[in-house]
Amino acid sequence: MISRRFLPPLSWLTAFDSVVRLGSVTDAAAELDLTQGAVSRQIQKLEEQLDIRLFIRDRRRLVVTPAGRRYAETVHEVIATLHDATLALKSNPEGGLLELAILPAFGTHWLAPRLPDFLRHHPGVTVNLATRTEAFDFAQETFHAALHFGRDDWPGTRALKLMDEEVVAVVAPQLCPGGDLDLSRLAGLTHLQLQTRRTAWAQWYHRQGMQGRPPATLEFDQFATMLKAAEFGAGAALMPRYLVQGHLERGRLVTLPGAARTSLGAYYLVWPESLSDYPPVRALRDWIGAPPDPAA
């Protein structure tokens, strides 16, 4: 929490910055459209609050002290930053910084190809992406929004549903030689699973009308590693269809014919309720929820 005790009024800091830059109370007063007496009083109040001498009074001149010179460098940077931020806001009120938490696979294969279109429509928004695989407390992070898998159950947030996720069981062709993959053969293989989806196989088997626990498992923290292990024959993997459709079409993986369609959850864009009107969040929400532009 910022203490007002150590936060001088901006008018005092502006007067201080002007005097240091221009080397004269008279010139500073002209720049700020104030009287010389008003500038001198603001400098005096600043010194009283800081309890530090910023200037040495030499007859009619003010000579900045070494401590004052160091302080002036930081004050000028802060004022310049405020100046630039104000200009940016006035010239592009819908712009700004968007810190977005993404899921590794969904962010790479679904969001990343669409990002150029978003940036083309919102050139003033700067997007920073970072990976998060589980829900977090927005109050403890710098993120403005996140991509989330599961249900619309993230506390303290609003959500926009993006799509349901269909999962399919896949194996390398060498694990089912001489024929198509069947349920009994699949059940006898090592099962690959994500650390964040330890009940996924049980749910999938239940959807196929089978009960019981799946066989031995290997755990992974990301789909990309699990997919590569499945390609090399490490076992059966339960993967989102959008990630493996190309592998299935090229014959690099095979799936169970006639398996019941299974969805374990959906993808959402989520954001804190307090940021619903933050321009970059609103821009992303409106863009991501809009139908594709045929002319794009």
C-alpha positions as protocol buffer text, in pm:
chain_id: "A"
residue {
  index: 1
  type: MET
  ca { x: 0 y: 0 z: 0 }
}
residue {
  index: 2
  type: ILE
  ca { x: 132 y: 346 z: -95 }
}
residue {
  index: 3
  type: SER
  ca { x: 162 y: 588 z: 197 }
}
residue {
  index: 4
  type: ARG
  ca { x: 52 y: 945 z: 121 }
}
residue {
  index: 5
  type: ARG
  ca { x: 320 y: 1056 z: 363 }
}
residue {
  index: 6
  type: PHE
  ca { x: 577 y: 978 z: 94 }
}
residue {
  index: 7
  type: LEU
  ca { x: 370 y: 1095 z: -202 }
}
residue {
  index: 8
  type: PRO
  ca { x: 406 y: 1472 z: -252 }
}
residue {
  index: 9
  type: PRO
  ca { x: 139 y: 1654 z: -459 }
}
residue {
  index: 10
  type: LEU
  ca { x: 210 y: 1654 z: -831 }
}
residue {
  index: 11
  type: SER
  ca { x: 208 y: 2035 z: -839 }
}
residue {
  index: 12
  type: TRP
  ca { x: 503 y: 2044 z: -598 }
}
residue {
  index: 13
  type: LEU
  ca { x: 696 y: 1789 z: -802 }
}
residue {
  index: 14
  type: THR
  ca { x: 621 y: 1971 z: -1127 }
}
residue {
  index: 15
  type: ALA
  ca { x: 750 y: 2298 z: -981 }
}
residue {
  index: 16
  type: PHE
  ca { x: 1062 y: 2121 z: -853 }
}
residue {
  index: 17
  type: ASP
  ca { x: 1125 y: 1959 z: -1192 }
}
residue {
  index: 18
  type: SER
  ca { x: 1085 y: 2289 z: -1375 }
}
residue {
  index: 19
  type: VAL
  ca { x: 1324 y: 2479 z: -1147 }
}
residue {
  index: 20
  type: VAL
  ca { x: 1591 y: 2208 z: -1179 }
}
residue {
  index: 21
  type: ARG
  ca { x: 1559 y: 2187 z: -1557 }
}
residue {
  index: 22
  type: LEU
  ca { x: 1544 y: 2559 z: -1621 }
}
residue {
  index: 23
  type: GLY
  ca { x: 1775 y: 2666 z: -1339 }
}
residue {
  index: 24
  type: SER
  ca { x: 1552 y: 2957 z: -1245 }
}
residue {
  index: 25
  type: VAL
  ca { x: 1237 y: 3019 z: -1041 }
}
residue {
  index: 26
  type: THR
  ca { x: 1146 y: 3298 z: -1283 }
}
residue {
  index: 27
  type: ASP
  ca { x: 1166 y: 3071 z: -1587 }
}
residue {
  index: 28
  type: ALA
  ca { x: 985 y: 2791 z: -1405 }
}
residue {
  index: 29
  type: ALA
  ca { x: 703 y: 3031 z: -1311 }
}
residue {
  index: 30
  type: ALA
  ca { x: 668 y: 3136 z: -1675 }
}
residue {
  index: 31
  type: GLU
  ca { x: 659 y: 2773 z: -1792 }
}
residue {
  index: 32
  type: LEU
  ca { x: 397 y: 2676 z: -1535 }
}
residue {
  index: 33
  type: ASP
  ca { x: 197 y: 2999 z: -1569 }
}
residue {
  index: 34
  type: LEU
  ca { x: 241 y: 3074 z: -1197 }
}
residue {
  index: 35
  type: THR
  ca { x: 389 y: 3356 z: -996 }
}
residue {
  index: 36
  type: GLN
  ca { x: 745 y: 3329 z: -869 }
}
residue {
  index: 37
  type: GLY
  ca { x: 610 y: 3333 z: -515 }
}
residue {
  index: 38
  type: ALA
  ca { x: 381 y: 3035 z: -588 }
}
residue {
  index: 39
  type: VAL
  ca { x: 671 y: 2831 z: -728 }
}
residue {
  index: 40
  type: SER
  ca { x: 892 y: 2919 z: -430 }
}
residue {
  index: 41
  type: ARG
  ca { x: 618 y: 2814 z: -184 }
}
residue {
  index: 42
  type: GLN
  ca { x: 573 y: 2479 z: -359 }
}
residue {
  index: 43
  type: ILE
  ca { x: 947 y: 2411 z: -343 }
}
residue {
  index: 44
  type: GLN
  ca { x: 949 y: 2507 z: 27 }
}
residue {
  index: 45
  type: LYS
  ca { x: 654 y: 2275 z: 103 }
}
residue {
  index: 46
  type: LEU
  ca { x: 827 y: 1989 z: -78 }
}
residue {
  index: 47
  type: GLU
  ca { x: 1143 y: 2035 z: 125 }
}
residue {
  index: 48
  type: GLU
  ca { x: 941 y: 2050 z: 447 }
}
residue {
  index: 49
  type: GLN
  ca { x: 761 y: 1726 z: 368 }
}
residue {
  index: 50
  type: LEU
  ca { x: 1083 y: 1548 z: 269 }
}
residue {
  index: 51
  type: ASP
  ca { x: 1282 y: 1711 z: 552 }
}
residue {
  index: 52
  type: ILE
  ca { x: 1571 y: 1741 z: 306 }
}
residue {
  index: 53
  type: ARG
  ca { x: 1729 y: 2046 z: 148 }
}
residue {
  index: 54
  type: LEU
  ca { x: 1683 y: 2028 z: -227 }
}
residue {
  index: 55
  type: PHE
  ca { x: 1834 y: 2371 z: -302 }
}
residue {
  index: 56
  type: ILE
  ca { x: 2095 y: 2600 z: -154 }
}
residue {
  index: 57
  type: ARG
  ca { x: 1980 y: 2964 z: -153 }
}
residue {
  index: 58
  type: ASP
  ca { x: 2260 y: 3177 z: -296 }
}
residue {
  index: 59
  type: ARG
  ca { x: 2128 y: 3533 z: -295 }
}
residue {
  index: 60
  type: ARG
  ca { x: 1870 y: 3530 z: -574 }
}
residue {
  index: 61
  type: ARG
  ca { x: 1969 y: 3192 z: -714 }
}
residue {
  index: 62
  type: LEU
  ca { x: 1869 y: 2839 z: -620 }
}
residue {
  index: 63
  type: VAL
  ca { x: 2150 y: 2584 z: -653 }
}
residue {
  index: 64
  type: VAL
  ca { x: 2031 y: 2223 z: -650 }
}
residue {
  index: 65
  type: THR
  ca { x: 2197 y: 2000 z: -388 }
}
residue {
  index: 66
  type: PRO
  ca { x: 2345 y: 1657 z: -476 }
}
residue {
  index: 67
  type: ALA
  ca { x: 2048 y: 1491 z: -304 }
}
residue {
  index: 68
  type: GLY
  ca { x: 1813 y: 1719 z: -495 }
}
residue {
  index: 69
  type: ARG
  ca { x: 1983 y: 1632 z: -824 }
}
residue {
  index: 70
  type: ARG
  ca { x: 1936 y: 1258 z: -766 }
}
residue {
  index: 71
  type: TYR
  ca { x: 1574 y: 1307 z: -667 }
}
residue {
  index: 72
  type: ALA
  ca { x: 1515 y: 1530 z: -971 }
}
residue {
  index: 73
  type: GLU
  ca { x: 1622 y: 1254 z: -1210 }
}
residue {
  index: 74
  type: THR
  ca { x: 1354 y: 1018 z: -1079 }
}
residue {
  index: 75
  type: VAL
  ca { x: 1090 y: 1291 z: -1057 }
}
residue {
  index: 76
  type: HIS
  ca { x: 1150 y: 1388 z: -1419 }
}
residue {
  index: 77
  type: GLU
  ca { x: 1117 y: 1024 z: -1532 }
}
residue {
  index: 78
  type: VAL
  ca { x: 787 y: 990 z: -1346 }
}
residue {
  index: 79
  type: ILE
  ca { x: 647 y: 1313 z: -1492 }
}
residue {
  index: 80
  type: ALA
  ca { x: 760 y: 1212 z: -1841 }
}
residue {
  index: 81
  type: THR
  ca { x: 591 y: 872 z: -1799 }
}
residue {
  index: 82
  type: LEU
  ca { x: 266 y: 1037 z: -1691 }
}
residue {
  index: 83
  type: HIS
  ca { x: 290 y: 1276 z: -1984 }
}
residue {
  index: 84
  type: ASP
  ca { x: 340 y: 992 z: -2235 }
}
residue {
  index: 85
  type: ALA
  ca { x: 64 y: 782 z: -2080 }
}
residue {
  index: 86
  type: THR
  ca { x: -179 y: 1073 z: -2101 }
}
residue {
  index: 87
  type: LEU
  ca { x: -96 y: 1137 z: -2466 }
}
residue {
  index: 88
  type: ALA
  ca { x: -135 y: 766 z: -2546 }
}
residue {
  index: 89
  type: LEU
  ca { x: -471 y: 756 z: -2371 }
}
residue {
  index: 90
  type: LYS
  ca { x: -601 y: 1064 z: -2551 }
}
residue {
  index: 91
  type: SER
  ca { x: -483 y: 945 z: -2891 }
}
residue {
  index: 92
  type: ASN
  ca { x: -600 y: 584 z: -2841 }
}
residue {
  index: 93
  type: PRO
  ca { x: -844 y: 547 z: -2550 }
}
residue {
  index: 94
  type: GLU
  ca { x: -912 y: 184 z: -2640 }
}
residue {
  index: 95
  type: GLY
  ca { x: -543 y: 88 z: -2628 }
}
residue {
  index: 96
  type: GLY
  ca { x: -328 y: -30 z: -2343 }
}
residue {
  index: 97
  type: LEU
  ca { x: -157 y: -339 z: -2207 }
}
residue {
  index: 98
  type: LEU
  ca { x: -327 y: -678 z: -2196 }
}
residue {
  index: 99
  type: GLU
  ca { x: -162 y: -944 z: -1978 }
}
residue {
  index: 100
  type: LEU
  ca { x: -323 y: -1273 z: -2081 }
}
residue {
  index: 101
  type: ALA
  ca { x: -273 y: -1613 z: -1918 }
}
residue {
  index: 102
  type: ILE
  ca { x: -301 y: -1894 z: -2170 }
}
residue {
  index: 103
  type: LEU
  ca { x: -319 y: -2273 z: -2171 }
}
residue {
  index: 104
  type: PRO
  ca { x: -14 y: -2412 z: -2355 }
}
residue {
  index: 105
  type: ALA
  ca { x: -187 y: -2622 z: -2623 }
}
residue {
  index: 106
  type: PHE
  ca { x: -501 y: -2412 z: -2667 }
}
residue {
  index: 107
  type: GLY
  ca { x: -298 y: -2091 z: -2671 }
}
residue {
  index: 108
  type: THR
  ca { x: -59 y: -2230 z: -2932 }
}
residue {
  index: 109
  type: HIS
  ca { x: -304 y: -2402 z: -3165 }
}
residue {
  index: 110
  type: TRP
  ca { x: -623 y: -2199 z: -3125 }
}
residue {
  index: 111
  type: LEU
  ca { x: -536 y: -1848 z: -3007 }
}
residue {
  index: 112
  type: ALA
  ca { x: -197 y: -1782 z: -3170 }
}
residue {
  index: 113
  type: PRO
  ca { x: -321 y: -1821 z: -3531 }
}
residue {
  index: 114
  type: ARG
  ca { x: -602 y: -1574 z: -3456 }
}
residue {
  index: 115
  type: LEU
  ca { x: -390 y: -1310 z: -3279 }
}
residue {
  index: 116
  type: PRO
  ca { x: -281 y: -1124 z: -3595 }
}
residue {
  index: 117
  type: ASP
  ca { x: -646 y: -1049 z: -3669 }
}
residue {
  index: 118
  type: PHE
  ca { x: -699 y: -911 z: -3318 }
}
residue {
  index: 119
  type: LEU
  ca { x: -389 y: -692 z: -3340 }
}
residue {
  index: 120
  type: ARG
  ca { x: -495 y: -568 z: -3684 }
}
residue {
  index: 121
  type: HIS
  ca { x: -830 y: -457 z: -3543 }
}
residue {
  index: 122
  type: HIS
  ca { x: -679 y: -320 z: -3218 }
}
residue {
  index: 123
  type: PRO
  ca { x: -332 y: -183 z: -3303 }
}
residue {
  index: 124
  type: GLY
  ca { x: -311 y: 17 z: -2980 }
}
residue {
  index: 125
  type: VAL
  ca { x: -331 y: -292 z: -2756 }
}
residue {
  index: 126
  type: THR
  ca { x: -5 y: -455 z: -2647 }
}
residue {
  index: 127
  type: VAL
  ca { x: -55 y: -825 z: -2563 }
}
residue {
  index: 128
  type: ASN
  ca { x: 172 y: -1021 z: -2329 }
}
residue {
  index: 129
  type: LEU
  ca { x: 114 y: -1397 z: -2303 }
}
residue {
  index: 130
  type: ALA
  ca { x: 221 y: -1629 z: -2023 }
}
residue {
  index: 131
  type: THR
  ca { x: 133 y: -1991 z: -1953 }
}
residue {
  index: 132
  type: ARG
  ca { x: -83 y: -2098 z: -1662 }
}
residue {
  index: 133
  type: THR
  ca { x: -233 y: -2449 z: -1646 }
}
residue {
  index: 134
  type: GLU
  ca { x: -456 y: -2402 z: -1342 }
}
residue {
  index: 135
  type: ALA
  ca { x: -685 y: -2133 z: -1202 }
}
residue {
  index: 136
  type: PHE
  ca { x: -517 y: -1865 z: -989 }
}
residue {
  index: 137
  type: ASP
  ca { x: -608 y: -1563 z: -780 }
}
residue {
  index: 138
  type: PHE
  ca { x: -623 y: -1260 z: -1009 }
}
residue {
  index: 139
  type: ALA
  ca { x: -561 y: -1036 z: -706 }
}
residue {
  index: 140
  type: GLN
  ca { x: -220 y: -1198 z: -660 }
}
residue {
  index: 141
  type: GLU
  ca { x: -119 y: -1181 z: -1027 }
}
residue {
  index: 142
  type: THR
  ca { x: -75 y: -914 z: -1294 }
}
residue {
  index: 143
  type: PHE
  ca { x: -304 y: -1082 z: -1547 }
}
residue {
  index: 144
  type: HIS
  ca { x: -605 y: -899 z: -1688 }
}
residue {
  index: 145
  type: ALA
  ca { x: -769 y: -1213 z: -1831 }
}
residue {
  index: 146
  type: ALA
  ca { x: -708 y: -1584 z: -1884 }
}
residue {
  index: 147
  type: LEU
  ca { x: -798 y: -1878 z: -2104 }
}
residue {
  index: 148
  type: HIS
  ca { x: -957 y: -2145 z: -1885 }
}
residue {
  index: 149
  type: PHE
  ca { x: -1056 y: -2508 z: -1940 }
}
residue {
  index: 150
  type: GLY
  ca { x: -1327 y: -2683 z: -1743 }
}
residue {
  index: 151
  type: ARG
  ca { x: -1646 y: -2518 z: -1625 }
}
residue {
  index: 152
  type: ASP
  ca { x: -1760 y: -2162 z: -1565 }
}
residue {
  index: 153
  type: ASP
  ca { x: -1664 y: -2185 z: -1198 }
}
residue {
  index: 154
  type: TRP
  ca { x: -1368 y: -1947 z: -1151 }
}
residue {
  index: 155
  type: PRO
  ca { x: -1449 y: -1740 z: -836 }
}
residue {
  index: 156
  type: GLY
  ca { x: -1481 y: -1366 z: -876 }
}
residue {
  index: 157
  type: THR
  ca { x: -1472 y: -1370 z: -1255 }
}
residue {
  index: 158
  type: ARG
  ca { x: -1693 y: -1324 z: -1558 }
}
residue {
  index: 159
  type: ALA
  ca { x: -1664 y: -1574 z: -1842 }
}
residue {
  index: 160
  type: LEU
  ca { x: -1725 y: -1606 z: -2214 }
}
residue {
  index: 161
  type: LYS
  ca { x: -1756 y: -1964 z: -2346 }
}
residue {
  index: 162
  type: LEU
  ca { x: -1537 y: -2023 z: -2651 }
}
residue {
  index: 163
  type: MET
  ca { x: -1594 y: -2387 z: -2742 }
}
residue {
  index: 164
  type: ASP
  ca { x: -1659 y: -2736 z: -2607 }
}
residue {
  index: 165
  type: GLU
  ca { x: -1364 y: -2973 z: -2623 }
}
residue {
  index: 166
  type: GLU
  ca { x: -1412 y: -3317 z: -2779 }
}
residue {
  index: 167
  type: VAL
  ca { x: -1150 y: -3571 z: -2669 }
}
residue {
  index: 168
  type: VAL
  ca { x: -1048 y: -3882 z: -2862 }
}
residue {
  index: 169
  type: ALA
  ca { x: -838 y: -4183 z: -2761 }
}
residue {
  index: 170
  type: VAL
  ca { x: -537 y: -4220 z: -2993 }
}
residue {
  index: 171
  type: VAL
  ca { x: -247 y: -4462 z: -3027 }
}
residue {
  index: 172
  type: ALA
  ca { x: 44 y: -4512 z: -3264 }
}
residue {
  index: 173
  type: PRO
  ca { x: -34 y: -4749 z: -3555 }
}
residue {
  index: 174
  type: GLN
  ca { x: 236 y: -4993 z: -3443 }
}
residue {
  index: 175
  type: LEU
  ca { x: 39 y: -5065 z: -3124 }
}
residue {
  index: 176
  type: CYS
  ca { x: -252 y: -5218 z: -3317 }
}
residue {
  index: 177
  type: PRO
  ca { x: -93 y: -5417 z: -3602 }
}
residue {
  index: 178
  type: GLY
  ca { x: -312 y: -5620 z: -3828 }
}
residue {
  index: 179
  type: GLY
  ca { x: -634 y: -5433 z: -3776 }
}
residue {
  index: 180
  type: ASP
  ca { x: -824 y: -5143 z: -3635 }
}
residue {
  index: 181
  type: LEU
  ca { x: -805 y: -5040 z: -3273 }
}
residue {
  index: 182
  type: ASP
  ca { x: -1073 y: -5192 z: -3052 }
}
residue {
  index: 183
  type: LEU
  ca { x: -1177 y: -5121 z: -2697 }
}
residue {
  index: 184
  type: SER
  ca { x: -1025 y: -5433 z: -2542 }
}
residue {
  index: 185
  type: ARG
  ca { x: -688 y: -5372 z: -2705 }
}
residue {
  index: 186
  type: LEU
  ca { x: -697 y: -5009 z: -2600 }
}
residue {
  index: 187
  type: ALA
  ca { x: -779 y: -5104 z: -2240 }
}
residue {
  index: 188
  type: GLY
  ca { x: -467 y: -5321 z: -2220 }
}
residue {
  index: 189
  type: LEU
  ca { x: -227 y: -5040 z: -2314 }
}
residue {
  index: 190
  type: THR
  ca { x: -40 y: -4801 z: -2088 }
}
residue {
  index: 191
  type: HIS
  ca { x: -251 y: -4485 z: -2058 }
}
residue {
  index: 192
  type: LEU
  ca { x: -101 y: -4138 z: -2089 }
}
residue {
  index: 193
  type: GLN
  ca { x: -266 y: -3859 z: -1895 }
}
residue {
  index: 194
  type: LEU
  ca { x: -223 y: -3497 z: -1796 }
}
residue {
  index: 195
  type: GLN
  ca { x: -145 y: -3412 z: -1435 }
}
residue {
  index: 196
  type: THR
  ca { x: -438 y: -3172 z: -1438 }
}
residue {
  index: 197
  type: ARG
  ca { x: -682 y: -3432 z: -1582 }
}
residue {
  index: 198
  type: ARG
  ca { x: -640 y: -3741 z: -1368 }
}
residue {
  index: 199
  type: THR
  ca { x: -1006 y: -3844 z: -1399 }
}
residue {
  index: 200
  type: ALA
  ca { x: -1022 y: -3799 z: -1777 }
}
residue {
  index: 201
  type: TRP
  ca { x: -977 y: -4166 z: -1870 }
}
residue {
  index: 202
  type: ALA
  ca { x: -1234 y: -4283 z: -1615 }
}
residue {
  index: 203
  type: GLN
  ca { x: -1484 y: -4035 z: -1759 }
}
residue {
  index: 204
  type: TRP
  ca { x: -1406 y: -4144 z: -2113 }
}
residue {
  index: 205
  type: TYR
  ca { x: -1449 y: -4515 z: -2033 }
}
residue {
  index: 206
  type: HIS
  ca { x: -1775 y: -4441 z: -1854 }
}
residue {
  index: 207
  type: ARG
  ca { x: -1897 y: -4266 z: -2170 }
}
residue {
  index: 208
  type: GLN
  ca { x: -1809 y: -4583 z: -2365 }
}
residue {
  index: 209
  type: GLY
  ca { x: -2014 y: -4794 z: -2123 }
}
residue {
  index: 210
  type: MET
  ca { x: -1717 y: -4943 z: -1932 }
}
residue {
  index: 211
  type: GLN
  ca { x: -1652 y: -4918 z: -1559 }
}
residue {
  index: 212
  type: GLY
  ca { x: -1338 y: -4959 z: -1352 }
}
residue {
  index: 213
  type: ARG
  ca { x: -1002 y: -4792 z: -1330 }
}
residue {
  index: 214
  type: PRO
  ca { x: -783 y: -4745 z: -1638 }
}
residue {
  index: 215
  type: PRO
  ca { x: -453 y: -4939 z: -1649 }
}
residue {
  index: 216
  type: ALA
  ca { x: -108 y: -4808 z: -1562 }
}
residue {
  index: 217
  type: THR
  ca { x: -52 y: -4446 z: -1651 }
}
residue {
  index: 218
  type: LEU
  ca { x: 227 y: -4210 z: -1744 }
}
residue {
  index: 219
  type: GLU
  ca { x: 171 y: -3847 z: -1644 }
}
residue {
  index: 220
  type: PHE
  ca { x: 264 y: -3535 z: -1836 }
}
residue {
  index: 221
  type: ASP
  ca { x: 226 y: -3165 z: -1761 }
}
residue {
  index: 222
  type: GLN
  ca { x: 151 y: -3060 z: -2121 }
}
residue {
  index: 223
  type: PHE
  ca { x: -32 y: -3203 z: -2421 }
}
residue {
  index: 224
  type: ALA
  ca { x: 265 y: -3141 z: -2653 }
}
residue {
  index: 225
  type: THR
  ca { x: 491 y: -3385 z: -2467 }
}
residue {
  index: 226
  type: MET
  ca { x: 214 y: -3641 z: -2427 }
}
residue {
  index: 227
  type: LEU
  ca { x: 132 y: -3625 z: -2798 }
}
residue {
  index: 228
  type: LYS
  ca { x: 492 y: -3689 z: -2894 }
}
residue {
  index: 229
  type: ALA
  ca { x: 510 y: -3986 z: -2655 }
}
residue {
  index: 230
  type: ALA
  ca { x: 192 y: -4130 z: -2809 }
}
residue {
  index: 231
  type: GLU
  ca { x: 337 y: -4093 z: -3160 }
}
residue {
  index: 232
  type: PHE
  ca { x: 639 y: -4301 z: -3058 }
}
residue {
  index: 233
  type: GLY
  ca { x: 425 y: -4576 z: -2911 }
}
residue {
  index: 234
  type: ALA
  ca { x: 441 y: -4506 z: -2537 }
}
residue {
  index: 235
  type: GLY
  ca { x: 73 y: -4587 z: -2497 }
}
residue {
  index: 236
  type: ALA
  ca { x: -278 y: -4456 z: -2550 }
}
residue {
  index: 237
  type: ALA
  ca { x: -342 y: -4084 z: -2508 }
}
residue {
  index: 238
  type: LEU
  ca { x: -668 y: -3899 z: -2459 }
}
residue {
  index: 239
  type: MET
  ca { x: -630 y: -3585 z: -2668 }
}
residue {
  index: 240
  type: PRO
  ca { x: -845 y: -3291 z: -2782 }
}
residue {
  index: 241
  type: ARG
  ca { x: -957 y: -3358 z: -3137 }
}
residue {
  index: 242
  type: TYR
  ca { x: -839 y: -3017 z: -3261 }
}
residue {
  index: 243
  type: LEU
  ca { x: -483 y: -3116 z: -3163 }
}
residue {
  index: 244
  type: VAL
  ca { x: -471 y: -3457 z: -3331 }
}
residue {
  index: 245
  type: GLN
  ca { x: -701 y: -3427 z: -3632 }
}
residue {
  index: 246
  type: GLY
  ca { x: -406 y: -3372 z: -3864 }
}
residue {
  index: 247
  type: HIS
  ca { x: -219 y: -3670 z: -3716 }
}
residue {
  index: 248
  type: LEU
  ca { x: -523 y: -3892 z: -3769 }
}
residue {
  index: 249
  type: GLU
  ca { x: -566 y: -3778 z: -4130 }
}
residue {
  index: 250
  type: ARG
  ca { x: -198 y: -3847 z: -4206 }
}
residue {
  index: 251
  type: GLY
  ca { x: -205 y: -4188 z: -4037 }
}
residue {
  index: 252
  type: ARG
  ca { x: 46 y: -4098 z: -3769 }
}
residue {
  index: 253
  type: LEU
  ca { x: -211 y: -4191 z: -3505 }
}
residue {
  index: 254
  type: VAL
  ca { x: -524 y: -4405 z: -3505 }
}
residue {
  index: 255
  type: THR
  ca { x: -838 y: -4380 z: -3295 }
}
residue {
  index: 256
  type: LEU
  ca { x: -1121 y: -4607 z: -3185 }
}
residue {
  index: 257
  type: PRO
  ca { x: -1385 y: -4637 z: -3460 }
}
residue {
  index: 258
  type: GLY
  ca { x: -1736 y: -4562 z: -3343 }
}
residue {
  index: 259
  type: ALA
  ca { x: -1637 y: -4433 z: -3000 }
}
residue {
  index: 260
  type: ALA
  ca { x: -1901 y: -4224 z: -2828 }
}
residue {
  index: 261
  type: ARG
  ca { x: -1831 y: -3852 z: -2858 }
}
residue {
  index: 262
  type: THR
  ca { x: -1689 y: -3732 z: -2528 }
}
residue {
  index: 263
  type: SER
  ca { x: -1648 y: -3383 z: -2389 }
}
residue {
  index: 264
  type: LEU
  ca { x: -1474 y: -3329 z: -2057 }
}
residue {
  index: 265
  type: GLY
  ca { x: -1527 y: -2954 z: -2043 }
}
residue {
  index: 266
  type: ALA
  ca { x: -1513 y: -2632 z: -2238 }
}
residue {
  index: 267
  type: TYR
  ca { x: -1276 y: -2344 z: -2302 }
}
residue {
  index: 268
  type: TYR
  ca { x: -1356 y: -2002 z: -2160 }
}
residue {
  index: 269
  type: LEU
  ca { x: -1216 y: -1653 z: -2163 }
}
residue {
  index: 270
  type: VAL
  ca { x: -1233 y: -1533 z: -1802 }
}
residue {
  index: 271
  type: TRP
  ca { x: -1159 y: -1194 z: -1647 }
}
residue {
  index: 272
  type: PRO
  ca { x: -1206 y: -1034 z: -1303 }
}
residue {
  index: 273
  type: GLU
  ca { x: -1540 y: -860 z: -1258 }
}
residue {
  index: 274
  type: SER
  ca { x: -1352 y: -542 z: -1169 }
}
residue {
  index: 275
  type: LEU
  ca { x: -1187 y: -536 z: -1515 }
}
residue {
  index: 276
  type: SER
  ca { x: -1501 y: -583 z: -1722 }
}
residue {
  index: 277
  type: ASP
  ca { x: -1474 y: -226 z: -1857 }
}
residue {
  index: 278
  type: TYR
  ca { x: -1093 y: -221 z: -1895 }
}
residue {
  index: 279
  type: PRO
  ca { x: -1056 y: -131 z: -2267 }
}
residue {
  index: 280
  type: PRO
  ca { x: -810 y: -410 z: -2370 }
}
residue {
  index: 281
  type: VAL
  ca { x: -1021 y: -673 z: -2191 }
}
residue {
  index: 282
  type: ARG
  ca { x: -1338 y: -539 z: -2350 }
}
residue {
  index: 283
  type: ALA
  ca { x: -1167 y: -535 z: -2691 }
}
residue {
  index: 284
  type: LEU
  ca { x: -1053 y: -897 z: -2656 }
}
residue {
  index: 285
  type: ARG
  ca { x: -1393 y: -1009 z: -2529 }
}
residue {
  index: 286
  type: ASP
  ca { x: -1580 y: -840 z: -2813 }
}
residue {
  index: 287
  type: TRP
  ca { x: -1337 y: -965 z: -3077 }
}
residue {
  index: 288
  type: ILE
  ca { x: -1313 y: -1324 z: -2954 }
}
residue {
  index: 289
  type: GLY
  ca { x: -1690 y: -1353 z: -2928 }
}
residue {
  index: 290
  type: ALA
  ca { x: -1759 y: -1211 z: -3273 }
}
residue {
  index: 291
  type: PRO
  ca { x: -1814 y: -1431 z: -3580 }
}
residue {
  index: 292
  type: PRO
  ca { x: -1521 y: -1450 z: -3828 }
}
residue {
  index: 293
  type: ASP
  ca { x: -1498 y: -1167 z: -4080 }
}
residue {
  index: 294
  type: PRO
  ca { x: -1544 y: -1321 z: -4429 }
}
residue {
  index: 295
  type: ALA
  ca { x: -1342 y: -1038 z: -4581 }
}
residue {
  index: 296
  type: ALA
  ca { x: -1043 y: -1089 z: -4349 }
}
